[in-house]
């Protein structure tokens, strides 16, 4: 069934139900705040690449409790902000462990980071379709865990959890919204 890629406008032949993208080849790029920002056409340029075994993003809505006497005892909430977290798992390769790579990327991996999470390998997309990736201008490394399991895993692994300190965008689909967001931050004097 022919359809059009919403980004490139190219006609894409997709099977009924859509095209499934292989997870093989996905990776993450991380850059510490204060480094030279990459262009939106190649986010994460000059960034540290970490090949991953898996990554996941959780999008959340922050709710404020606005319960008052007019709600007759029922809880009442409003969405006041958007939040996200990213869990990244990688193989612990000596001596280039993920924590050492993060230190080399910016000196101190406990500072803020810009993240780019690539969805599969571009070759797994149908012809004419743009590869997709998630872009977050700002996030903090909340947890870094080294996992040594003799119960099935044959290699030492590590997991990292990043917490959002900005919006997160699916690019290139949300490129306009991302540019608007970054422009607004720049107008307020925010630098990362």
Backbone torsions as a table, in degrees:
resi	resn	phi	psi	omega
1	UNK	NA	118.9	-178.7
2	UNK	-74.0	142.2	175.9
3	UNK	-145.8	175.4	-179.8
4	UNK	-117.6	139.0	174.7
5	UNK	-67.8	127.5	-177.0
6	UNK	-65.7	-17.1	-178.5
7	UNK	-95.3	-54.0	-175.2
8	UNK	-86.0	-22.2	-176.6
9	UNK	78.7	-1.6	-179.3
10	UNK	-70.6	144.8	175.7
11	UNK	-73.4	130.9	-177.8
12	UNK	-122.7	128.9	174.8
13	UNK	-87.0	117.0	-177.5
14	UNK	-122.7	143.4	176.5
15	UNK	-68.7	163.3	177.0
16	UNK	-54.9	133.0	-179.2
17	UNK	92.7	-12.3	176.9
18	UNK	109.1	178.9	-176.1
19	UNK	-105.9	130.0	178.8
20	UNK	-93.7	132.4	-178.8
21	UNK	-97.7	128.4	179.3
22	UNK	-69.5	136.6	178.9
23	UNK	-75.6	-14.1	-179.3
24	UNK	-65.5	132.8	177.6
25	UNK	98.8	-5.1	176.0
26	UNK	-67.4	146.8	178.6
27	UNK	-152.1	174.6	-176.5
28	UNK	-126.6	141.8	170.7
29	UNK	-118.5	135.3	-176.4
30	UNK	-131.0	134.1	177.2
31	UNK	-134.5	136.1	-179.7
32	UNK	-74.3	146.7	176.0
33	UNK	-53.4	150.7	175.2
34	UNK	89.3	-10.1	175.2
35	UNK	-82.3	167.0	-177.1
36	UNK	-63.8	118.4	-178.2
37	UNK	-62.2	142.9	175.6
38	UNK	-79.9	166.3	177.0
39	UNK	-79.2	158.2	179.9
40	UNK	-67.7	-19.8	177.9
41	UNK	-76.3	-21.0	176.0
42	UNK	-142.4	68.1	-179.4
43	UNK	-61.6	146.5	-178.7
44	UNK	83.6	6.6	176.4
45	UNK	-64.0	149.8	-173.9
46	UNK	60.6	28.5	-177.6
47	UNK	-113.9	163.2	177.8
48	UNK	-78.4	127.5	177.4
49	UNK	-96.8	131.7	174.6
50	UNK	-122.8	118.3	174.0
51	UNK	-76.1	133.9	-171.0
52	UNK	-119.0	157.1	171.8
53	UNK	-87.2	-28.7	173.5
54	UNK	-169.0	154.8	170.3
55	UNK	-143.6	155.2	177.3
56	UNK	-145.4	150.1	177.2
57	UNK	-119.8	135.7	173.5
58	UNK	-115.7	118.9	176.2
59	UNK	-95.1	137.2	-175.9
60	UNK	-133.8	158.4	172.4
61	UNK	-115.1	128.4	178.2
62	UNK	-84.8	125.6	-176.8
63	UNK	-108.1	138.5	174.5
64	UNK	-105.4	136.5	177.2
65	UNK	-79.7	119.1	178.5
66	UNK	-122.2	31.3	178.7
67	UNK	-61.6	136.0	178.9
68	UNK	-148.6	-179.2	-174.6
69	UNK	-62.9	-26.8	-179.2
70	UNK	-76.2	-7.1	179.1
71	UNK	-91.1	2.4	175.1
72	UNK	54.3	43.4	175.2
73	UNK	85.6	-5.5	178.7
74	UNK	-90.5	145.7	176.1
75	UNK	-66.2	144.8	176.4
76	UNK	-135.9	133.6	-176.3
77	UNK	-135.6	158.4	173.4
78	UNK	-134.8	146.0	174.9
79	UNK	-75.9	123.9	-177.5
80	UNK	-115.5	-15.7	-179.4
81	UNK	-163.0	161.9	173.6
82	UNK	-107.2	143.3	-178.2
83	UNK	-138.6	165.0	177.3
84	UNK	-154.8	159.9	169.4
85	UNK	-140.6	152.1	179.0
86	UNK	-128.0	130.0	175.2
87	UNK	-108.1	126.8	-175.8
88	UNK	-125.6	130.7	176.1
89	UNK	-117.1	136.0	-178.5
90	UNK	-142.1	161.6	175.0
91	UNK	-79.8	139.0	-179.1
92	UNK	-87.8	96.5	-175.5
93	UNK	-99.3	116.1	-179.5
94	UNK	-80.4	135.9	0.5
95	UNK	-93.0	8.5	-175.3
96	UNK	-96.1	55.4	-179.8
97	UNK	-66.0	152.5	-180.0
98	UNK	-54.8	-39.1	180.0
99	UNK	-67.4	-36.2	175.3
100	UNK	-67.4	-38.8	177.4
101	UNK	-62.4	-41.0	178.2
102	UNK	-64.3	-38.3	177.9
103	UNK	-64.8	-43.6	-179.2
104	UNK	-67.2	-29.5	-178.7
105	UNK	-70.8	-27.7	-176.1
106	UNK	-153.0	10.3	177.5
107	UNK	84.8	-44.9	-176.9
108	UNK	-138.8	106.3	-175.4
109	UNK	-74.2	-0.5	177.5
110	UNK	-85.0	-5.3	176.7
111	UNK	-81.4	-175.5	-179.4
112	UNK	-77.4	155.4	-177.6
113	UNK	-136.1	152.3	167.9
114	UNK	-96.0	135.1	-177.2
115	UNK	-123.5	142.6	171.3
116	UNK	-131.5	121.6	-178.4
117	UNK	-115.2	111.4	-175.2
118	UNK	-85.4	133.3	-178.5
119	UNK	-90.6	100.2	178.1
120	UNK	64.7	-171.8	178.8
121	UNK	-97.6	141.4	-179.1
122	UNK	-54.9	-26.0	-179.6
123	UNK	-70.3	-15.6	-179.8
124	UNK	-87.5	-2.6	176.4
125	UNK	-86.1	150.4	178.3
126	UNK	-66.1	154.7	179.3
127	UNK	-54.8	133.6	178.2
128	UNK	90.3	-10.9	-179.7
129	UNK	-93.6	139.6	177.3
130	UNK	-79.1	138.5	175.0
131	UNK	-65.5	149.9	-177.4
132	UNK	-111.8	150.8	176.1
133	UNK	-155.9	155.6	177.4
134	UNK	-98.1	137.5	-177.9
135	UNK	-126.7	126.9	176.6
136	UNK	-126.3	115.5	179.8
137	UNK	-64.5	-21.8	-175.0
138	UNK	-152.3	129.3	174.8
139	UNK	-156.4	158.9	178.4
140	UNK	-115.7	140.9	173.3
141	UNK	-74.4	111.8	-178.0
142	UNK	-89.1	-38.3	-177.3
143	UNK	-147.5	141.7	174.7
144	UNK	-131.4	116.8	-176.0
145	UNK	-119.9	133.3	172.8
146	UNK	-99.5	131.8	-173.9
147	UNK	-119.2	116.2	176.2
148	UNK	-119.8	102.8	-175.6
149	UNK	-118.7	124.7	176.3
150	UNK	-93.5	7.0	-178.0
151	UNK	-104.2	56.5	174.1
152	UNK	122.4	-38.8	178.5
153	UNK	-82.3	132.9	-176.7
154	UNK	-97.1	-2.0	179.1
155	UNK	-135.3	156.9	175.2
156	UNK	-77.5	135.7	-178.4
157	UNK	-124.9	168.9	172.2
158	UNK	-138.3	154.4	175.9
159	UNK	-127.7	144.4	179.9
160	UNK	-127.8	139.3	174.3
161	UNK	-118.9	121.5	175.6
162	UNK	-105.9	140.5	176.1
163	UNK	-111.4	139.7	-176.6
164	UNK	-66.2	142.7	172.5
165	UNK	-131.6	19.1	-178.8
166	UNK	-163.0	-178.5	169.4
167	UNK	-74.4	164.3	173.2
168	UNK	-127.2	139.2	-172.1
169	UNK	-126.0	142.1	170.8
170	UNK	-89.4	112.7	-179.0
171	UNK	-107.1	149.7	3.9
172	UNK	-84.8	1.8	-177.5
173	UNK	-54.8	-43.4	-175.4
174	UNK	-104.5	31.1	-175.7
175	UNK	-60.6	-43.4	179.4
176	UNK	-61.0	-46.0	179.2
177	UNK	-64.3	-37.6	179.4
178	UNK	-66.2	-44.8	177.9
179	UNK	-61.2	-43.3	178.2
180	UNK	-60.1	-43.8	-179.7
181	UNK	-61.8	-48.5	-178.9
182	UNK	-64.9	-36.7	177.3
183	UNK	-64.5	-43.0	179.0
184	UNK	-61.9	-43.3	178.4
185	UNK	-62.0	-43.3	179.6
186	UNK	-62.6	-38.7	179.0
187	UNK	-64.6	-28.7	177.2
188	UNK	-86.6	0.5	178.8
189	UNK	84.2	11.6	-180.0
190	UNK	-76.5	129.2	174.2
191	UNK	-126.5	148.7	-179.9
192	UNK	-120.4	NA	NA
